[in-house]
C-alpha cells in the first residue's frame, strides 16, 4: 500500500522437485567417471549427479542419502546432443549447512 511492499505470509514456498536419479561420490581415482569430466570443476566436486534434465549453475540440490546437507551445482557436462544425460558437479553448500 502506498508504494510500500507488504510481504504475503500466505504465499506458498517453492517446493523441491522430486527426482529419482543417481548421485554418486566423486572420486578422482575412479577411472570410469573420470572419462566424463569436461573440466576442472568436476574434479573439485563432492558428488556427481546424473540427470536427464537441465538445471542452472548454483541451483541448490538436496540429496536424500545426505540428510540435512544441501549441495550447489558448480558445473556440468551436457551430453544431451546425443543422449538424455547431464552430469552435474555438486559441492557442499556452506550457505545452507543445516538445510
DAPELIN-V649249 format. One record per residue. NEAR is the number of other C-alpha atoms within 8 Angstrom. D_FIRST is the distance of its C-alpha to the first C-alpha in Angstrom with 2 decimals. Layout:
NEAR_D_FIRST / NEAR_D_FIRST
This chain:
5_0.00 / 3_3.74 / 4_5.48 / 5_5.50 / 5_6.89 / 5_7.31 / 4_10.97 / 5_12.35 / 4_15.49 / 4_17.00 / 5_17.32 / 4_21.09 / 4_22.72 / 4_25.05 / 4_28.50 / 4_31.54 / 4_33.85 / 4_37.20 / 4_40.20 / 4_43.86 / 7_45.34 / 7_47.70 / 9_46.64 / 7_49.69 / 7_50.39 / 10_50.93 / 5_54.46 / 7_55.73 / 5_59.22 / 8_58.52 / 7_60.27 / 6_58.87 / 7_55.17 / 9_56.06 / 6_57.26 / 7_53.74 / 10_52.17 / 6_51.08 / 6_50.28 / 7_49.96 / 9_46.50 / 13_48.16 / 9_50.74 / 7_48.09 / 12_46.34 / 10_46.54 / 11_46.39 / 14_46.85 / 12_44.93 / 11_46.57 / 11_44.08 / 7_44.07 / 7_40.46 / 6_38.90 / 5_36.19 / 6_34.78 / 9_36.09 / 7_34.23 / 8_33.17 / 9_33.37 / 8_36.15 / 9_37.11 / 10_40.85 / 5_41.96 / 4_45.26 / 7_43.50 / 7_41.30 / 7_38.62 / 13_39.02 / 14_36.80 / 12_38.16 / 13_36.83 / 15_38.38 / 12_40.16 / 10_42.27 / 11_43.77 / 10_46.83 / 8_46.15 / 10_49.19 / 8_47.50 / 6_49.62 / 5_52.51 / 6_51.18 / 9_48.01 / 11_47.66 / 14_45.36 / 12_46.32 / 14_43.53 / 15_44.13 / 14_42.09 / 12_41.79 / 10_40.64 / 11_36.99 / 5_36.97 / 4_33.15 / 8_33.14 / 10_36.55 / 6_35.90 / 6_33.76
